[in-house]
Amino acid sequence: MQGILMTRDHKELIRVPPALADGYCLELSRLETIHPHAFWGCDGIGVLGLPGTVKNIYPEMIDELSGLRELRLGKGFSARLPVELRGKDGEILPPEDIQGHCFKKDVSGSFLLSGTYDTTKEDWVGYTYNDDDDDYSSSESTTVFEPLTVKGTFFKDIAGLQQAKDEIYRRLILPAKEPELFKRFNLESSTGMLLYGPPGTGKTMLARAVASELDAAFFSVKPSDILSRWVGGEEENIRKLFKAARKHERAVIFFDDFDALGKTRGNDLEPWMDELVTELLTQMQGIEKHDGTLLVLAATNRPWILDSALMRSGRFSVQISVPLPDADAREWIFRNRLSKIPISEEIEFRALADATEGYNGADIEEICNYAKVHRVEAIAKGDPEQSLDVCDIMYALGIVRSTVSEKDLRDLENYRLNGSAMAYAQYLCSTGPAEGYR
């Protein structure tokens, strides 16, 4: 089954991807060893069936199966399990009495004998059991995609980022608003755009503003909305997303944390992701002919790990750098976040902007929140000063530090200047292959 990592002789199970945790079947006749973290992240597994050939079970394996409710052990099974297996009367069973039986977990955490198990009929591992109807659960995806309300978020509401806003206007908004002019001058309109930069710089806000400027339905998608525990579930979710978006006269699809979905294909540790990327490419194929009725934006902090096919014409060939806010933008954010509360005249916003060099917008908002809470707490304790003052700001500055990594900034600047290949090579050299492909 695609996505399952085993040794060539099928004697060792190395890794089961969380997305495939429920609903896959393996040929287990030769399986002997399950690696300690083979089921890491697979907390959706409710039933685990193991053949009698298994010899080595690590305690970590059971610990990571937090959703496990039933164990099924094949005939000849003699491996030592880090759980208590008890008979119907509660007695702990010896190894010779556990093989060929099913055990269900009780409230104490022990597994009680519930019946026999014949692996010649069912050679399954990792399928989900439905407690409600006493039947196996379906692999049909239940994800529903609905647009979000974004009215009121426009470019004028976003501090700084003028270069990024100008480029987005030229590439996305103007072609959508003036399709006939673009046709007259034989210009192709962009339908896909990648926004890359450090976290907290306003990439999501820019995407929301695009939808508002075009009065379009806005579909904001996180990796968890797409990733599925079912085989083929990711591809189905991608199809459902684009189908839902195409029902609207004009729509914007926005993928946040896109590097979790669009990684370069051919990664042996996550082979199940290849089909997801392929389906995404298929759905984006040809949307440039829709005259801007469907736009796809994506945001990432690591653009160099994305599949190169996603960067071709008609997909995310337009890439916009979204940097940290400059001093003017930081001052605007401070003024905006403190504009609706009583503040002391002693607060100098330009000094605040200068003191937060290297901070992102989210960090500045956090500073404002800490300062507000500090003032509220002081008033509640009897302080007569009713306005936020310099002491509150100094308190917040002493707590909140920039969350932006210097290494991330270097990698992003390297990508902007040298392109994806060079940036990716340097990224692997600095982190090592294991982390680079994680």
N, C-alpha and C positions, 0 to 999 in steps of 0.2 A: 504494500500500500504506500503511495507516495507520501513522503513526509516522515515516515518511520525510519530511524537510523539503526541499522543492525550490522554486525560483522558479516563478511561474505559467506561464512559457513552457517549463518543463521543460528549460531549458538549463543550469541550475546546480544541483548537488547540494550542499546546505548542511550537512545533519546526518543521520547514521544512528544511531539509538539502540542502545546496546550490547545491550539485550535482544532486538533484532531482527537482530543482526549475522549470524546464520546462518539461512539459509532464507527470504530474501525475493527477489522478482523485480520489476524496474522496466522500464518502457517507456523504452529508452535511445536511441531513434532520433535524438533531438535533443540529447542530453547533450553539452555542450561543456566545462564547467568543474566541477572537484571542489574544494571549498574546503579549505584547509590542514588543518583539524581535523575534517573531516566524519566520519572514522572513529575519533575519539578514544574509547578504551575498547573498541573492537571487536577485541580481540586473538584472538577465537575464529574469525575468518575464515581459512579455509585456502585458498580458491580465489577469485580476483578476476578477473572478466571485464569488459573495457572495449571499447566500440564504437569504430569508426574516427572518429566525430565528435568525440571528446574532443580538445581542443586544449591544455588547461592542466593540468599535474600538479605539485603542490607536493611538495618533499622530505619535509615533515612527514607527508604522507599515508602514504607507505611506511613511515616510521619507526614510526608508531603501529600498523601491522599486523604486530605481532611474530609472529603465528602463521601468516603467509602462506607457503604452500608452492608455489603455482602461479599463474602469470599467464596470462591468455588475452586476446589482443589481436585485435580485429576487423579486417576488411579496410579499408584506408585509414588505419589508425592511424599517426600521425606525431608525436605528442606526445613530448617529451623525458622519459624516465624516470630517476629518480635511482638506478637499479640497473644492474648489468651484465647484458646479454642476450647469451648466447654460443651459437654453433652446437654441434653434436654433437662437433666436433673441438676445441672450446674457444676458437675465434676469436670476437672481439667482432663482432657483426653490425651492419651499417649500418641506418638507419631503414627503408629500403625493403624490407629482408629480415625485419623482425619482424612486419609486419602479417599477420593471418590465421593466427597460429601460437600454440601453447601453450609455456610455459616452466616447468620445474620447478626448484626451488631445490636446490642441492647443498650439501655440507658447508662449502664455502668462502664461501657466501653469494651466489654468482652464480646466475643463472637460465639453465639449459641448455635448448636446443630439444628438445621432446619430441613434437611433432606439429602438425597443422593445427587451425584453429578457425574454424568457420563460424557467425557470429552470426545468420544467417538461420534457423538451427535452434535455437540456444540463446542467448537474449538475457538472460543472468543476470549478476548481480553480487552477490557476497557469500554464496555457498553453501559449505557445509563438505564437505570431501573426506575420506573415511574411508580411512586408510592400511592398515587391517587387512584389509578385504575388497574394496578397490579399487572401492567403490561410494559413492554419495551417502548421507550419514547421514540418519536418520529424525528427524522433529520430535517424536516421542513423548517426553514427560517421563519421566525415570527417578527423580525425587525420591520418597523414601519418608519418611513421617512416623511417628515412633515416640515414645511418651511417655518422659519422663525420670524418674528416681527422685528424689523430693524428701522422702521421709520423714525426720522429724527437724528440719524447718524450720518453726517455729511462730511466732506473733506474739510470744510471750514471749522469743524469741531475737533480736528486732529492737529495737535501742536507740531510745528516743524515739518520735517519730511517733505519739503517742497519739491525736491527733485523727484522723489518717488511718486508723489501725487501728480506731478506734471506728466511723468512717463505713463502712469496708469490712465490718465485722461486721454492722452494721445493714442494709446494702444487699445484701450477697451471701451471707454465711454464715448469718445467722439465717433468711432466707427459704428457703434450701436445706435447713436442718435442721428447720424448722417450717412446711412448706408448707400443712398443714391449718389452722394458726392464721391464716396470711395469707389463706386462702380465706374463713375464717369472718368475718374483719373486712374482707373485700372490699379487700384490699391487693394491689397488683401487685408482683411480685418483679422485681428488676433482674437482667439477664443480661449486660449489657455495662458496662464501666467503663474510663475513661481516667485513667491516673496521669500527672500532668505535674509537672515540676520540673527542677532542675539535674541534670547527670550525677553519678552516684556517690552518690545519696541513699537508695538502697535500694528503688527501684521494682521491680526484678526480685525482690528478696528478699520483698517484700510479695506478689507474685504467687505465688511458690513456697509461701509460708505459707498462702495461700488454698487451694491444692491439698492441702496437708498437713492443714489443719483439716477439710477435707471428705472426706479420704481419696479424692481424685479423681486420675485420670490427668492428668499435666501435660505439655502440648505447648508447648515454648518455641520460638518462631519468629523468626528474624532475616530482614531483607530479602533477604539472599542465598539463603535457602531458598525464597523465592517468586519472585524475579525470574528470568527465563529468557531465553535467547538465541533462543528459538523464538517465532514468531508464535502468540499464544494460549496460550503456556506458563504465563504468570502466572495466568490464569483457571483453567487446569487444575490448577495447584498448589493454588490456594485450594479448589477443589472436593475435591481429594484430602485436604487437611488436615481439612476439616470432616467428610468421610466417615469418616476414620480416628478422629476424636474421637467421633463418634456411635456408634461400635461399643462404647464403654465405658459402663458403667452411669452413671458421672458423670465429667465431664472438664472441664479448664480449658485454654483456648487463650490463650497469652500472646504478643502481638506486641511485640517490642522495637524501638526506633528506628522507631516507627510512622509518623513524618512522611515516611519514605522510601517508604511504600506508600500512604498515604491522602491525598496532596496534593489540593488543590482541582482539580476537573476543569475542562477548558477551557484548560489551559496549552498554548500552541502549540508550546513547545519540547519537551514531553514528552507528546504526545497519546496515545501507546500506554498511558499510565497510566490513562486514562479507563475502559477496559474492566476493568482490575483492580479499581478502586474499585466499579464497577457490580456485578461478580461478588461482591465482599465484602458489599455491601449485600444482594444476593440471598440469600446464605448466612445472613446474620444475621436476615433477615426471618422473624419468627414464632418465634424460639427462646425468646422470653419465655413461651411456652406450655408449655415443657418442664419447668416446676417446678424450675428450678435444676439440671437434669441436665447442661446444657452452659453454661458461663460463658466469656465472652470478655473478656479484659483487654488493654490496650495501654498502652505507655509512650512518652512523647515529651518532648523538651526544647523543642519549638516547636509548641504546640497550635493557634496561630492560623493555621497554614497548612493545617490539615486541612479536607477537604471538609465543608461544612455538613450534608450529608445524613447523615454519619456521627454527628452529634451529636444526632440526633432520637431520640424514644422508641423503645425496643427495640434500640438500638445502643449508642452511648457517651454517652447523655444524662447519666449520672452521671460527674462529673469531680472527681477528688480531687487537691488540691495536695500534693506531697511535698517539703517544704522542706529546707533544710540542717539538720543536727543542732544542737540547742541545746547549752548548756554541759553540762547533765546527761547528755545523750546522748553527747557527745564523751568525757566522763569514763568512761562505761560502756564505750565502744568501746575506749579505751586499756586499761582494766582487763581486759576480755575478751581482747584480743589478746596481752596480756602475762601472762595468768594461769597459763599452763602452763610458764613458764620461770623460772629463778632471777633475781631482780631485787633491787637494792639498796633498803634501807629509806629511803634519802634521796630517792627519786623521789616527787614529789607529783603525784598524778593530777589534782587540781583545778587546779593551776598549769598542767599540760599542756593541760587543757581551755580555760583562759583564753587560753593562747598560740596556740591554733588556731582562733580566731574566724574564720568565713568559709570554713573547710575542710569538705569533704564526707567521708563515711565512707571512701571509697576513698583519699583523701589521708592520712587518719589511719592507715589500715592500711599505707600505703607508708612512713610515718614509722617505724612499729614494725618493719617489715622491714629498713629501712636501719640502724636501731639494732641489731638482732639481728646482721646481717652484720658491722657494725663491731666488735661484741664478739667474734664468732667469729674474725675476722681478728686481733684483738689477742691472743686466747688462743693462736692458732696461731703467733704470733710470740714467745710466751714470757711474756706478761703474766700474773701470778699471780691477778689478779682474775677469778673465775669467774662472777660475776653481772653482769647488764646494769646499768649505772650511769648517773648523770646525764651523764657525758661522752658516752656513746653516744647518749643522747637529744638532747643539744645538737648533736652532729654531724649527726644526722638532720634536726633542725629547720633547720639551716643549709643543707641540700640541698633538701628537699622544700618546695615552695611550693604554695599553693592553686591548683588547676586550674580553679576556678570563675570565669567571666567576670562582671565587674560589669554589663556590658551585658545578658547573659543574665538576670541576676537582676532588672534593671529591667524587661525585657520580660515576664518571667514574672509579676512583681508587677502590672504593668499589665494583663496578661490576667486575672489573678485578680480585680482590682478593677473593670475596665471591660468585660470581655467580649472576644470574639474579633474583632469588627469593628473596634473602636477600636485594639486591639493590633496587628492586621494592618496597618491604615493607617499607624500610627506606625512599624511595622517597615519598610514599603516606603519611607517618607520618609527613614529613617535609612540604608538600605542601597542604595536605588536599585532600579528594576524588574528589572534584569538579575540581581542577586543574589537578590532576593526570589522570583523565579520559577525559580531554578536547581534 
